[in-house]
């Protein structure tokens, strides 16, 4: 396009041109894009104010985070979720006169809360899976969970395909699945392998060793190494996957996380006095196990991953990888023709494959 410059003496124009260092870089086939850095600009523009705009919008609207907890009864799933969010957010805590009954089948139950901290609102949904792994015969006990995860993708897809779709589509997709491994000290059990093999392809799984205070430090380390080897041997993908690392800085951070997985955790909602300070911990005959002390357990590492460093990435991986894979498969199944103009006709068949 034409660019009109104010009339200046040729000397001044040459000086200004000399100040602006324009770096040309290839941005696509046959396309060039110039990179002009802040030091090369004639003055302040205020581009970074967009971050304040984004923050302001997020604070007003809030955001959603959906977390699923899977593991057999008695591993402290509810306690750990309560400890993570420092409030009574688990299904058990929200149900008055709650009684633990061993369910004959896996029945998924959800409970939602709005948590507000420093003006930021988060709608947290905890999906519990009572009955998982509690039976003598646990064949196919992961099927209701696979079905649930796919149903949430289907619900989102249908909303997306409406001609008059909502400005903000309600998001019930599972952003993270915490999978609880019992602290046996041996290897992954067949049920663990089967579950993570199937679910790892459709949702981000973070495995944790539950009630890790039942193992010594040496036993815990050996158990973690055996589990990591079993994950590799069985081709199981847990979060964060190497192929989703976006840059070298992210790879360094994620490599340190991968070296710590599965996190050995201890959960509690009880406070104790230690050296005059209140700490979350479990009291034993020989002392207090401090939940947030990294020398005692890896709860803090899990919390940092899920909330402080990777919460947005978990949501992005869900949307851009897992949901996208589901969406492509469903649209291929329905043989939709995008080359012809006109409204999209979509008649989904409510079938969900568990053979993944």
TAGIRA-V950007 format. One record per residue. RES is the residue in one small letter. PHI is phi in degrees with one decimal (999 if undefined). PSI is psi as a letter, one per 30 degrees, with the letter a starting at -180 (none if undefined). BURIAL is I if it has 24 or more other ideal C-beta (glycine too) atoms within 12 Angstrom, else O. Layout:
BEGIN
res = {RES	RES}
phi = {PHI	PHI}
psi = {PSI	PSI}
burial = {BURIAL	BURIAL}
END
This chain:
BEGIN
res = {x	x	x	x	x	x	x	x	x	x	x	x	x	x	x	x	x	x	x	x	x	x	x	x	x	x	x	x	x	x	x	x	x	x	x	x	x	x	x	x	x	x	x	x	x	x	x	x	x	x	x	x	x	x	x	x	x	x	x	x	x	x	x	x	x	x	x	x	x	x	x	x	x	x	x	x	x	x	x	x	x	x	x	x	x	x	x	x	x	x	x	x	x	x	x	x	x	x	x	x	x	x	x	x	x	x	x	x	x	x	x	x	x	x	x	x	x	x	x	x	x	x	x	x	x	x	x	x	x	x	x	x	x	x	x	x	x	x	x	x	x	x	x	x	x	x	x	x	x	x	x	x	x	x	x	x	x	x	x	x	x	x	x	x	x	x	x	x	x	x	x	x	x	x	x	x	x	x	x	x	x	x	x	x	x	x	x	x	x	x	x	x	x	x	x	x	x	x	x	x	x	x	x	x	x	x	x	x	x	x	x	x	x	x	x	x	x	x	x	x	x	x	x	x	x	x	x	x	x	x	x	x	x	x	x	x	x	x	x	x	x	x	x	x	x	x	x	x	x	x	x	x	x	x	x	x	x	x	x	x	x	x	x	x	x	x	x	x	x	x	x	x	x	x	x	x	x	x	x	x	x	x	x	x	x	x	x	x	x	x	x	x	x	x	x	x	x	x	x	x	x	x	x	x	x	x	x	x	x	x	x	x	x	x	x	x	x	x	x	x	x	x	x	x	x	x	x	x	x	x	x	x	x	x	x	x	x	x	x	x	x	x	x	x	x	x	x	x	x	x	x	x	x	x	x	x}
phi = {999	-80.6	-127.3	-99.8	-100.9	-62.3	-69.1	-129.6	-68.1	-59.9	-63.9	-63.3	-60.0	-65.0	-62.9	-63.3	-62.5	-67.9	-72.4	-90.3	-94.2	-99.9	-102.7	-89.0	-135.4	-76.0	-106.1	176.9	-61.0	74.8	-114.5	-123.0	-130.0	-90.3	-113.4	-112.5	-88.7	-52.1	-67.6	-92.7	-80.1	-73.6	-170.6	-77.7	-100.7	102.5	-62.2	-67.8	-62.6	-62.1	-64.7	-65.0	-62.9	-63.9	-62.0	-61.1	-64.6	-64.4	-65.5	-71.2	-82.6	75.1	-148.1	-109.6	-142.9	-117.2	-122.1	-108.7	-115.9	-129.9	162.0	-69.8	-61.0	87.5	-94.5	82.3	-63.1	-62.7	-61.8	-65.6	-63.3	-61.3	-67.6	-57.6	-103.0	48.2	-161.9	-84.7	-112.4	-79.0	-59.1	-63.0	-67.0	-93.3	-104.0	-66.1	53.1	-68.0	-124.6	-75.4	-121.9	-73.6	-78.0	-72.3	-131.3	-77.4	-117.7	-81.0	-129.5	-119.0	-140.2	-118.7	-142.1	-106.7	-105.9	-121.5	-140.5	51.0	83.1	-97.5	-103.1	-127.6	-88.2	-98.3	-117.6	-104.7	-104.8	-102.4	-127.4	-61.0	99.5	-70.4	73.5	-94.4	-92.0	-68.4	-107.9	-102.7	-56.8	59.1	-70.9	-83.9	-58.8	-60.5	-73.9	-58.3	-61.2	-62.1	-59.0	-67.0	-62.5	-69.5	-63.6	-62.8	-61.4	-66.1	-61.6	-62.2	-63.1	-63.2	-87.6	-63.6	-63.1	-101.8	-83.0	-68.1	-62.2	-121.9	-79.6	-58.5	-111.2	-107.7	-66.4	-78.5	-85.4	-158.8	-119.6	-88.5	-105.1	-90.6	-102.0	-69.1	-79.5	-79.8	83.3	-97.6	-134.0	-66.9	-83.1	-52.7	-64.7	-65.6	-62.1	-62.7	-62.6	-68.4	-61.2	-74.7	-77.6	-61.7	-85.6	-123.3	-153.6	-78.1	-104.5	-117.2	-80.3	-132.4	-91.6	-79.0	48.2	-66.2	-71.2	-82.4	-108.9	-74.8	-58.6	-66.3	-61.7	-61.8	-64.7	-63.7	-63.1	-60.3	-65.0	-64.1	-64.7	-59.5	-66.3	-62.7	-62.2	-65.6	-60.5	-97.9	62.3	-92.2	-101.8	-117.3	-78.6	-89.5	-77.1	-58.2	-68.6	-98.6	-65.0	-94.8	-151.2	-57.1	-62.5	-65.5	-63.4	-62.4	-62.2	-68.5	-63.3	-67.5	-68.8	-61.4	-72.4	-96.7	-74.4	-77.8	-71.2	-88.3	-120.2	-134.2	-118.2	-163.0	-114.8	-105.4	-103.0	-135.2	-87.1	-131.3	50.4	81.6	-109.7	-83.8	-133.0	-75.6	-165.5	-111.2	-86.9	-124.8	-64.0	-108.4	145.1	-109.5	-87.8	-84.7	-61.8	-94.8	-95.1	-65.4	-74.0	-98.0	-161.5	-104.5	-59.2	-60.6	-64.8	-64.6	-60.9	-62.2	-62.8	-72.1	-117.4	-85.5	-118.5	-122.6	-59.5	-66.6	-67.0	-59.5	-67.4	-65.7	-63.5	-59.5	-74.5	-84.8	-110.2	-68.2	-66.7	-62.3	-61.4	-63.1	-60.1	-60.9	-63.0	-67.6	-69.5	-66.4	-62.1	-87.1	48.9	-77.1	-104.0	-89.0	-79.3	-93.1	-69.4	120.0	-67.8	-80.5	-100.2	-134.1	-124.4	-70.4	-98.8	-77.3	-117.3	-129.5	-77.8	-105.2	-89.3	-114.2}
psi = {l	k	j	j	k	l	j	l	k	e	e	e	e	e	e	e	e	e	e	j	j	k	k	k	k	j	f	l	j	g	k	k	k	k	j	j	l	e	f	f	l	f	a	k	e	g	e	f	f	f	e	e	e	e	e	e	e	e	e	e	f	a	l	k	k	j	k	k	k	k	l	l	k	g	g	h	e	e	e	e	e	e	e	e	g	h	l	i	f	l	e	e	f	f	j	k	h	k	k	j	k	j	k	f	l	j	j	k	k	k	k	k	l	j	k	k	k	h	f	k	k	k	j	k	k	k	j	l	i	k	f	k	g	f	l	e	j	g	k	g	f	f	e	f	e	e	e	e	e	e	e	e	e	e	e	e	e	e	e	e	f	k	e	i	l	k	e	j	k	k	j	g	k	j	f	k	j	j	j	k	k	k	i	f	f	c	a	k	l	e	e	e	e	e	e	e	e	e	f	f	f	f	l	j	k	j	k	k	j	l	h	f	f	f	k	l	e	e	e	e	e	e	e	e	e	e	e	e	e	e	e	e	e	g	h	k	j	l	k	k	k	e	f	f	k	f	l	e	e	e	e	e	e	e	e	e	e	e	f	f	k	k	k	j	l	k	k	l	g	k	k	l	k	j	h	f	k	k	l	k	l	k	k	l	f	g	a	k	j	j	e	g	j	f	f	e	l	g	e	e	e	e	e	e	e	e	e	f	e	g	e	e	e	e	e	e	e	e	e	f	d	e	e	e	e	e	e	e	e	e	e	e	e	g	h	k	j	f	f	k	l	l	k	k	k	j	i	k	k	i	k	k	k	f	i	none}
burial = {O	O	O	O	O	O	O	O	O	O	O	O	O	O	O	O	O	O	O	O	O	O	O	O	O	O	O	O	O	O	O	O	O	O	O	O	O	O	O	O	O	O	O	O	O	O	O	O	O	O	O	O	O	O	O	O	O	O	O	O	O	O	I	I	I	I	I	I	I	I	I	I	I	O	I	I	I	I	I	I	I	I	I	I	I	O	O	I	I	I	I	I	O	O	O	O	O	O	O	O	O	O	O	O	O	I	O	I	I	I	I	O	I	O	I	O	O	O	O	O	O	I	I	I	I	I	I	I	I	I	I	I	I	I	O	O	O	O	O	O	I	I	I	I	I	I	I	I	I	I	I	I	I	I	I	I	I	I	I	I	I	O	O	O	O	O	O	O	O	O	I	I	I	I	I	I	I	I	I	I	I	I	I	O	O	O	O	I	O	O	I	I	I	I	I	I	I	I	I	I	I	I	I	I	I	I	I	I	I	I	I	I	I	I	I	O	O	O	O	I	O	O	I	I	O	I	I	I	O	I	I	O	O	O	O	I	I	I	I	I	I	O	O	I	O	O	O	O	O	O	O	O	O	I	O	O	I	I	O	I	I	I	I	I	I	I	I	I	I	O	O	O	O	O	O	O	O	O	I	I	I	I	O	O	O	O	O	I	I	I	I	I	I	O	O	I	I	I	I	I	I	I	I	O	I	I	I	O	O	I	I	O	I	I	I	O	I	I	I	O	I	I	I	O	O	I	I	O	O	I	O	O	O	O	O	O	O	O	O	O	O	O	O	O	O	O	O	I	O	O	O	I	O	I	O	I}
END
